[in-house]
């Protein structure tokens, strides 16, 4: 072939190669911009698909690794998120903050504290993340303390249900008293119909009150002692058949976070309720945990939590066996944390399945009567 034609073919091939490279780079750039736009719009699932594709071409790109990790974190793929955060390195300071948040969400105290301590020197107290870090650092220490005393429980069933319909999951015999649940919280009347407990609003606070019935007349409600009504919210009271053991929920300091379940007893000699005690894990968590109700005749109890219901208007109601309190000992940390968090103990049942189980349970007793109501009085059974 004439050298002139050879040179022409070489130039043509080079031109095509350059054109293909430019086209590829343009498409690659467009993909990166599209991923960034989706990420900034918080369309994390869509953005993650593109970042995954970009990482297949540039597997060590720190920005793609960091943002893919954030997408995985926001879509609850925490194992992948951790791997990607660690690969991303420390080029992006927020990476360490969000890695700390990941560890904190898994109750990994030491790793969370190490990440938070690495971030704090780089931000000032005016930064919006500063109070989050300091709060979570303190809370991580509280979690570690409560993990030393995790109660052993036997879960009989769990139902995930809309918060507004929560009353449907609580079925107790009338001999225990009457529980009523509504949008304000709950109220409880003793089995002798002579005492009732509920919450009232006092400005921005919610306080527990008691009311006594004498000669067929209900007296004016009395606010329970100040050592009970600590914090902004105190609600969801329930009294055992002994008339002296009160369970309720509170957001007071020293708890695990959100609402925690507390227990107190009435001291007849002193004529007052004793200081309340947090009943610990696994009943309580950094989320909202509340409305502990015991059916002593049936040997079961219920409590509600939204720890596994993030981003939804729903709650999980656990039914457990009433047993003597014992603590979990000698377990590896990861197993202890999983049990304390109530992870994978039992899958939530559908409403119809649980109602079938409840119907069978009711048929065992001889005098089970409707005892759970919506909106403070309308029977649902």
Secondary structure, DSSP 8 states (H G I E B T S, - for coil): --HHHHHHHHHHHHHHHHHHHHHHHHHHHHHHHHHHHHHHTT-HHHHHHHHHHHHHHSTT-HHHHHHHHHHHHHTT-HHHHHHHHHHHTTSSHHHHHHHHHHHHHTT-HHHHHHHHHHHHTTS-TTSTTHHHHHHHHHHHHHHHHHTTSBB---EEEEEEEEGGGGGGG----GGG-EEEEETTEEEEE-TTSSEEEEEEEETTEEEEEEEEEETTEE---EE--TTTS-SSBEEEEEE-TTSSEEEEEE--TTSSSSSEEEEEEEETTTTEE---EE--BTT--SS-EEEEEEETTTTEEEEEE-TT-TTSSEEEEEEEE-----B--S--HHHHHHHHTTTTSS--B-HHHHHHHHHHHHHHSSS----EEETTTEE--
